[in-house]
Amino acid sequence: TVTEFILVGFEQSSPPTRALLFALFPALYSLAMAMNGLIIFITWTDPRLNSPMYFFLGRLDVCFITTTIPHMLIHLTVKNHIVSFVACMTQMDLVFCVGVAECILLAFMAYDCYVAICHPLRSRQVCVRLVSIAWSFGLINGILLEYMSFWNPFCRDNHIENFFCEAPIVIALSCGDPQFSLKVIFADAIVVLLSPMVLIVISYARILASTLGRNSSSGRGKTFSTCASHLTVVIFFYTSAMFSYTNPCSTHGPDKDKPFSLLYTIITPMCNPVIYSFRNKEMKGAMVRALGRSSLSQAESV
């Protein structure tokens, strides 16, 4: 009976590649955490950024990258990193929880881009309710998918060809028939990924129709600038997640799974604050004002 798993991770990569990844990801992780902290601080202190999009953004990425990067750094330094059964289940549950919550929050952000044109969601209570809905659904969904992933017993190979416990790979290692669990995972992925995607498409279709009907070119430019950052994140996150959970098992493999897993669990969440910060004029202006106030207070204290 299997009581632990071995995460192969990047063991097959060359030493220079492993060294590069070990130097790169801590730097990106630190930058992402700093940027998320700065965004949360600025949205609380600058009333001009008191909008749902920034409220949602500050709650998107910190948990996601924290569930995967620390383990991945261990893989880069230790061969055949052993993970206990419980630790693997816990990590899978957290990844599902925050991943599903991110899907829903991205849909809420797209909806906010639309209603901001006519009826902005300025009430913080509404934002808190929407975030609570996303996290609650993510938690329930994570528990269900974790249960289905460990439905069958494990009694043979325990090598996971990835840098974290990803459900389709873990299910393939079980001793029983994995088809039922894989069908449940597939059906859940269709609902979790396509339902928010439908809301996102409808929101952007209405945004496009409303924006093209305006006579002001400056108004159209501001609208497209606001939504471009969100749309960039949506494309990267949803395409990589769909490949991981809606493709047939025959198309999966270590060389194909790892890049897409990296994209939706690490790279996209780490890049989110950077994309939103440097592609958005309001956020850049708020950062300049915050840094200016900080410099002024330091000068006064001296």
C-alpha positions as CSV (number, residue, x, y, z in Angstrom):
1,T,0.0,0.0,0.0
2,V,1.3,3.4,-1.0
3,T,1.8,5.7,2.0
4,E,3.8,8.4,0.3
5,F,4.5,9.9,-3.1
6,I,7.7,10.9,-4.8
7,L,7.5,14.2,-6.8
8,V,9.9,13.9,-9.7
9,G,9.6,17.6,-10.5
10,F,12.5,18.8,-12.6
11,E,14.8,15.9,-11.8
12,Q,15.3,15.2,-15.5
13,S,16.4,18.8,-16.2
14,S,20.1,19.7,-16.6
15,P,21.9,21.2,-13.6
16,P,22.2,24.6,-15.2
17,T,18.5,24.7,-15.9
18,R,17.7,23.7,-12.3
19,A,20.1,26.4,-11.0
20,L,18.4,29.0,-13.3
21,L,14.9,28.0,-12.0
22,F,16.1,28.0,-8.4
23,A,17.4,31.6,-8.8
24,L,14.5,32.8,-10.9
25,F,11.4,31.6,-9.0
26,P,12.4,33.0,-5.6
27,A,13.0,36.4,-7.1
28,L,9.7,36.3,-9.0
29,Y,7.9,35.0,-5.9
30,S,9.3,37.8,-3.8
31,L,8.4,40.4,-6.5
32,A,4.8,39.0,-6.7
33,M,4.4,39.1,-2.9
34,A,5.7,42.6,-2.7
35,M,3.5,43.8,-5.6
36,N,0.4,42.2,-4.1
37,G,1.1,43.8,-0.8
38,L,1.6,47.1,-2.5
39,I,-1.6,46.8,-4.4
40,I,-3.6,45.9,-1.2
41,F,-2.0,48.9,0.6
42,I,-2.7,51.3,-2.2
43,T,-6.3,50.2,-2.7
44,W,-6.9,50.7,1.0
45,T,-5.3,54.2,1.2
46,D,-6.1,55.7,-2.2
47,P,-9.9,56.4,-2.6
48,R,-9.5,56.7,-6.3
49,L,-8.8,53.0,-6.5
50,N,-11.7,52.0,-4.3
51,S,-13.1,49.7,-7.0
52,P,-14.1,46.0,-7.1
53,M,-11.4,45.1,-9.6
54,Y,-8.6,46.1,-7.3
55,F,-10.4,44.6,-4.3
56,F,-10.6,41.3,-6.1
57,L,-7.0,41.5,-7.4
58,G,-5.5,41.7,-3.9
59,R,-7.1,38.4,-3.0
60,L,-6.2,36.4,-6.2
61,D,-2.6,35.3,-6.2
62,V,-0.9,35.2,-2.8
63,C,-2.4,31.9,-1.8
64,F,-2.1,30.3,-5.3
65,I,1.7,30.8,-5.6
66,T,2.3,29.9,-1.9
67,T,0.7,26.5,-2.4
68,T,3.2,25.5,-5.1
69,I,6.4,27.5,-5.1
70,P,7.9,26.4,-1.7
71,H,7.5,22.7,-2.7
72,M,8.9,23.4,-6.1
73,L,12.1,25.0,-4.7
74,I,12.6,21.9,-2.6
75,H,12.4,19.8,-5.8
76,L,15.1,21.8,-7.4
77,T,17.5,21.1,-4.6
78,V,16.5,17.5,-3.5
79,K,16.1,14.6,-5.9
80,N,13.1,12.3,-5.4
81,H,11.4,14.7,-3.0
82,I,9.1,12.5,-0.8
83,V,5.6,13.8,0.0
84,S,3.3,12.1,2.5
85,F,-0.1,11.0,1.6
86,V,-1.7,13.6,3.8
87,A,0.5,16.4,2.5
88,C,-0.3,15.5,-1.1
89,M,-4.0,15.5,-0.3
90,T,-3.7,18.9,1.5
91,Q,-1.8,20.5,-1.4
92,M,-4.2,19.2,-4.0
93,D,-7.2,20.5,-1.9
94,L,-5.5,24.0,-1.6
95,V,-4.7,24.1,-5.4
96,F,-8.3,23.2,-6.3
97,C,-9.7,25.7,-3.8
98,V,-7.7,28.7,-4.9
99,G,-7.8,27.7,-8.5
100,V,-11.6,27.5,-8.6
101,A,-11.8,30.7,-6.6
102,E,-9.6,32.5,-9.1
103,C,-11.8,31.3,-12.0
104,I,-14.9,32.8,-10.3
105,L,-13.1,36.0,-9.3
106,L,-11.9,36.5,-12.8
107,A,-15.5,36.2,-14.0
108,F,-16.6,38.7,-11.4
109,M,-13.8,41.1,-12.5
110,A,-15.0,40.8,-16.1
111,Y,-18.6,41.6,-15.0
112,D,-17.3,44.6,-13.0
113,C,-15.6,45.9,-16.2
114,Y,-19.1,45.8,-17.8
115,V,-21.2,47.2,-15.0
116,A,-18.6,49.9,-14.2
117,I,-19.8,51.6,-17.4
118,C,-23.4,52.0,-16.0
119,H,-23.7,50.8,-12.4
120,P,-20.4,50.4,-10.6
121,L,-20.2,48.0,-7.7
122,R,-19.0,50.6,-5.2
123,S,-20.4,48.9,-2.2
124,R,-17.7,47.1,-0.3
125,Q,-20.3,44.8,1.2
126,V,-21.1,43.5,-2.3
127,C,-17.4,42.9,-3.0
128,V,-17.0,41.0,0.3
129,R,-20.0,38.8,-0.6
130,L,-18.7,38.0,-4.0
131,V,-15.2,37.1,-2.6
132,S,-16.9,34.9,0.0
133,I,-18.9,33.2,-2.7
134,A,-15.8,32.5,-4.7
135,W,-13.8,31.1,-1.8
136,S,-16.7,29.1,-0.4
137,F,-17.4,27.4,-3.8
138,G,-13.6,26.8,-4.2
139,L,-13.4,25.2,-0.8
140,I,-16.4,22.9,-1.4
141,N,-15.2,22.0,-4.9
142,G,-11.7,21.3,-3.7
143,I,-12.9,18.8,-1.1
144,L,-15.0,17.0,-3.7
145,L,-12.2,16.8,-6.3
146,E,-9.7,15.7,-3.6
147,Y,-12.1,12.9,-2.5
148,M,-12.5,11.8,-6.1
149,S,-8.7,11.9,-6.7
150,F,-8.1,9.5,-3.8
151,W,-11.2,7.4,-4.4
152,N,-9.2,4.3,-5.4
153,P,-6.4,2.7,-3.4
154,F,-2.7,3.2,-4.3
155,C,-0.5,0.1,-4.4
156,R,2.0,0.5,-7.2
157,D,4.1,3.3,-8.7
158,N,4.2,6.4,-6.5
159,H,6.3,8.7,-8.7
160,I,4.4,11.9,-9.7
161,E,5.8,13.3,-12.9
162,N,5.2,16.9,-11.8
163,F,6.3,19.5,-9.2
164,F,3.0,19.3,-7.2
165,C,0.2,16.8,-6.6
166,E,-1.9,17.4,-9.7
167,A,-5.2,15.4,-9.8
168,P,-5.1,13.7,-13.3
169,I,-1.5,12.4,-12.6
170,V,-2.4,11.2,-9.1
171,I,-5.5,9.4,-10.3
172,A,-3.5,7.6,-13.0
173,L,-1.3,6.1,-10.3
174,S,-4.2,4.4,-8.5
175,C,-4.8,0.7,-8.6
176,G,-8.5,0.7,-9.5
177,D,-10.3,1.8,-12.6
178,P,-9.6,5.6,-12.9
179,Q,-12.2,6.3,-15.5
180,F,-15.0,7.3,-13.1
181,S,-12.8,9.7,-11.2
182,L,-11.4,11.2,-14.4
183,K,-14.9,11.7,-15.8
184,V,-16.0,13.5,-12.6
185,I,-12.8,15.7,-12.8
186,F,-13.6,16.4,-16.5
187,A,-17.2,17.3,-15.8
188,D,-16.3,19.5,-12.9
189,A,-13.7,21.3,-15.1
190,I,-16.2,21.9,-17.8
191,V,-18.6,23.5,-15.2
192,V,-15.9,25.4,-13.3
193,L,-14.0,26.7,-16.3
194,L,-16.7,27.2,-18.9
195,S,-19.4,28.8,-16.7
196,P,-17.1,31.8,-15.7
197,M,-15.9,31.9,-19.3
198,V,-19.4,32.3,-20.5
199,L,-19.9,35.3,-18.1
200,I,-16.6,36.7,-19.2
201,V,-17.5,36.5,-22.9
202,I,-20.9,38.0,-22.4
203,S,-19.5,40.8,-20.3
204,Y,-16.8,41.7,-22.9
205,A,-19.4,41.4,-25.8
206,R,-21.5,44.0,-24.0
207,I,-18.5,46.1,-23.2
208,L,-17.5,46.1,-26.9
209,A,-21.0,46.9,-28.1
210,S,-21.3,49.8,-25.5
211,T,-17.8,51.2,-26.2
212,L,-18.2,51.1,-30.0
213,G,-21.4,53.1,-29.7
214,R,-19.6,56.0,-28.1
215,N,-18.5,59.0,-30.0
216,S,-15.6,59.8,-27.8
217,S,-12.3,58.1,-28.8
218,S,-10.8,59.0,-25.4
219,G,-13.6,57.1,-23.7
220,R,-13.0,54.1,-25.9
221,G,-9.3,54.2,-25.2
222,K,-9.8,54.3,-21.4
223,T,-12.2,51.4,-21.5
224,F,-10.0,49.2,-23.6
225,S,-7.0,50.1,-21.4
226,T,-8.9,49.1,-18.2
227,C,-10.0,45.8,-19.6
228,A,-6.9,44.8,-21.5
229,S,-5.0,43.8,-18.4
230,H,-7.8,41.5,-17.2
231,L,-8.3,39.9,-20.6
232,T,-4.5,39.1,-20.8
233,V,-4.7,37.3,-17.5
234,V,-7.9,35.5,-18.5
235,I,-6.3,34.1,-21.7
236,F,-3.2,32.8,-20.0
237,F,-5.0,31.3,-17.0
238,Y,-8.0,29.6,-18.7
239,T,-6.1,28.2,-21.7
240,S,-3.5,26.5,-19.5
241,A,-6.1,25.2,-17.0
242,M,-8.3,23.8,-19.8
243,F,-5.4,21.9,-21.3
244,S,-4.6,20.3,-17.9
245,Y,-8.1,19.3,-17.0
246,T,-10.2,18.9,-20.1
247,N,-7.8,17.1,-22.5
248,P,-8.0,13.3,-22.9
249,C,-5.4,11.3,-20.9
250,S,-3.7,10.2,-24.1
251,T,-2.5,13.8,-24.7
252,H,-0.9,14.2,-21.3
253,G,2.7,13.5,-20.5
254,P,5.5,15.0,-18.3
255,D,6.8,17.2,-21.2
256,K,3.4,18.6,-21.9
257,D,1.9,18.8,-18.3
258,K,4.7,20.7,-16.6
259,P,4.8,23.8,-18.9
260,F,1.0,24.2,-18.6
261,S,1.0,23.5,-14.8
262,L,3.8,26.1,-14.4
263,L,1.7,28.6,-16.5
264,Y,-1.6,28.4,-14.5
265,T,-0.3,27.7,-11.0
266,I,2.9,29.9,-10.8
267,I,3.7,32.1,-13.8
268,T,0.2,33.7,-14.4
269,P,-0.5,34.3,-10.6
270,M,3.0,35.8,-10.2
271,C,2.6,38.0,-13.3
272,N,-1.0,39.2,-12.4
273,P,0.1,42.1,-10.1
274,V,2.8,43.2,-12.6
275,I,0.3,43.1,-15.5
276,Y,-2.3,45.0,-13.7
277,S,0.2,47.5,-12.2
278,F,2.2,48.5,-15.3
279,R,-0.6,48.3,-17.9
280,N,-3.0,50.4,-15.9
281,K,-2.6,54.2,-15.7
282,E,-4.7,54.5,-12.5
283,M,-2.5,52.0,-10.6
284,K,0.7,53.6,-11.8
285,G,-0.5,57.0,-10.8
286,A,-1.5,55.7,-7.3
287,M,2.0,54.1,-6.9
288,V,3.6,57.4,-7.8
289,R,1.4,59.3,-5.2
290,A,2.1,56.6,-2.5
291,L,5.9,56.8,-3.1
292,G,5.7,60.6,-3.1
293,R,3.9,60.6,0.3
294,S,6.4,58.2,1.7
295,S,9.3,60.3,0.6
296,L,7.7,63.4,2.0
297,S,7.1,61.8,5.4
298,Q,10.7,60.7,5.5
299,A,11.9,64.1,4.7
300,E,9.7,65.7,7.4
301,S,10.9,63.2,10.0
302,V,14.6,64.1,9.2
